[in-house]
Amino acid sequence: MTEVRVELLDRALVEESAKKSGLLWVQLPDRTERPLWQVWHDGAVTVVGEGAEQPLHGLVDGQSTVLTARSKDKGGRLVAWPVRVEELPPHSEAWTAAVEELKAKRLNSPDHATVTDRWAAESRVLRLVAVGASVAGPGSMPDGSHAAAPVPTPATTRQPVPAALPRLLFGRRRRRNATVGRNEPEQS
């Protein structure tokens, strides 16, 4: 294949995987990866974060990093590509267009009508623009599991379910014989 064709196929894989996945993984400076909720808009991954939204893990304007998308059918890593971070200034034309797309995909926002004002006041909108060929893809993924330790959190796990809870939630199951054939004569 020619170099141009490989580049076009690579770009198509990146775009399609980002469009079909609402969650991508961003590589942090310490080489760990964290998930980011995103939308594909205007040829780049677009994210909103900080404030009451997702953490952006220290991503700053001009920084380079790597994004990874997973396969929708198998769930494994599909493609990883380098990006450059661009922060959009609030209320600029690009920011407004990106925020409209993000708002449309943000399904559980507690303040849907005023979310753009909140994002302008307390959040940052970033574009993560691809800057080169993918660094890993089908046939070139590393063999390791890439499993990472969970992020430290003050949250605790749930306690065991009380023994009586299933009966309270689902009721006692009636015996089938008690409801079938009540008015039917017994057969000998």
For each residue, the residues with C-beta under 8 A, 3 or more apart:
1: 5 6 9
2: 5 6
3: 6 7
4: 7 8
5: 1 2 8 9
6: 1 2 3 9 10
7: 3 4 10 11 133
8: 4 5 11 12
9: 1 5 6 12 13
10: 6 7 13 14 81 133 134 137
11: 7 8 14 15 130
12: 8 9 15 16
13: 9 10 16 17 78 79 134 137 138
14: 10 11 17 18 69 79 81 130 134
15: 11 12 18 19 40 43
16: 12 13 19 20
17: 13 14 20 21 69 71 78 79
18: 14 15 21 24 38 40 45 67 69
19: 15 16 40
20: 16 17 72
21: 17 18 24 69 70 72
22: 37 38 39 105
23: 35 36 37 38 70
24: 18 21 35 36 38 45 67 68 69
25: 33 34 35 36 67 68 69 70
26: 33 34 35 36 57 59 65 66 67 128
27: 31 32 33 65 66 67 68
28: 31 32 33 34 57 58 65
29: 58
30:
31: 27 28
32: 27 28 148
33: 25 26 27 28 68 146 148
34: 25 26 28 55 57 151
35: 23 24 25 26
36: 23 24 25 26 47 49 54 56
37: 22 23 47 54
38: 18 22 23 24 45 46 47 128
39: 22 45 46 101 102 105
40: 15 18 19 44 45 46
41: 44 46 97 98 101 102 127
42: 46 94 97 98 127
43: 15 129
44: 40 41 83 86 127 128 129 130
45: 18 24 38 39 40 67 83 127 128 129
46: 38 39 40 41 42 98 101 102 125 126 127 128
47: 36 37 38 54 56 102 125 126 128
48: 53 54 99 102 106 119 123 124 125 126
49: 36 53 54 55 56 123 124 126
50: 53 55 56 122 123 124
51: 118 119 121 122 123
52: 118 122 123
53: 48 49 50 119 123
54: 36 37 47 48 49
55: 34 49 50
56: 36 47 49 50 59 124 126
57: 26 28 34
58: 28 29
59: 26 56 63 65 85 126
60: 63 85 87
61: 85 86 87
62: 84 85 86
63: 59 60 84 85
64: 82 83 84 85 131
65: 26 27 28 59 82 83 85 128
66: 26 27 80 81 82 83 135
67: 18 24 25 26 27 45 80 81 83 128
68: 24 25 27 33 77 79 80 136
69: 14 17 18 21 24 25 77 78 79 80
70: 21 23 25 75 76 77 78
71: 17 74 75 76 77 78
72: 20 21 75
73:
74: 71
75: 70 71 72
76: 70 71 141
77: 68 69 70 71 80 136 141 146
78: 13 17 69 70 71 137 138
79: 13 14 17 68 69 134 136 137 138
80: 66 67 68 69 77 134 135 136 137
81: 10 14 66 67 130 132 133 134 135
82: 64 65 66 130 131 132 135
83: 44 45 64 65 66 67 128 129 130 131
84: 62 63 64 128 129 131
85: 59 60 61 62 63 64 65 126 127 128
86: 44 61 62 126 127 128 129
87: 60 61 124 125 126
88: 92 94 95 98 125 126 127
89: 92 95
90: 95 119 120 125
91: 95 96 120
92: 88 89 95 96
93: 96 97
94: 42 88 97 98 127
95: 88 89 90 91 92 98 99 120 125
96: 91 92 93 99 100
97: 41 42 93 94 100 101
98: 41 42 46 88 94 95 101 102 125 127
99: 48 95 96 102 103 116 119 125
100: 96 97 103 104 116
101: 39 41 46 97 98 104 105
102: 39 41 46 47 48 98 99 105 106 119 125
103: 99 100 106 109 112 115 116
104: 100 101
105: 22 39 101 102
106: 48 102 103 109 112 115
107:
108:
109: 103 106 112 115
110:
111: 114 115 118
112: 103 106 109 115
113:
114: 111 117 118
115: 103 106 109 111 112 118 119
116: 99 100 103 119 120
117: 114 120 121
118: 51 52 111 114 115 121 122 123
119: 48 51 53 90 99 102 115 116 122 123 125
120: 90 91 95 116 117 123
121: 51 117 118
122: 50 51 52 118 119
123: 48 49 50 51 52 53 118 119 120
124: 48 49 50 56 87
125: 46 47 48 87 88 90 95 98 99 102 119
126: 46 47 48 49 56 59 85 86 87 88
127: 41 42 44 45 46 85 86 88 94 98
128: 26 38 44 45 46 47 65 67 83 84 85 86
129: 43 44 45 83 84 86
130: 11 14 44 81 82 83
131: 64 82 83 84
132: 81 82
133: 7 10 81
134: 10 13 14 79 80 81 137
135: 66 80 81 82
136: 68 77 79 80 140 141 142
137: 10 13 78 79 80 134 140 141
138: 13 78 79 141
139:
140: 136 137
141: 76 77 136 137 138
142: 136 146
143:
144:
145:
146: 33 77 142
147:
148: 32 33
149:
150: 153
151: 34
152:
153: 150
154:
155:
156:
157:
158:
159:
160:
161: 165 166
162: 165
163:
164: 167 168
165: 161 162 168 169
166: 161 169 170
167: 164 170 171 172
168: 164 165
169: 165 166
170: 166 167 173
171: 167
172: 167
173: 170
174: 178 179
175: 178 179
176: 179 180
177: 180 181
178: 174 175 182
179: 174 175 176 182
180: 176 177
181: 177 184
182: 178 179
183:
184: 181
185:
186:
187:
188:
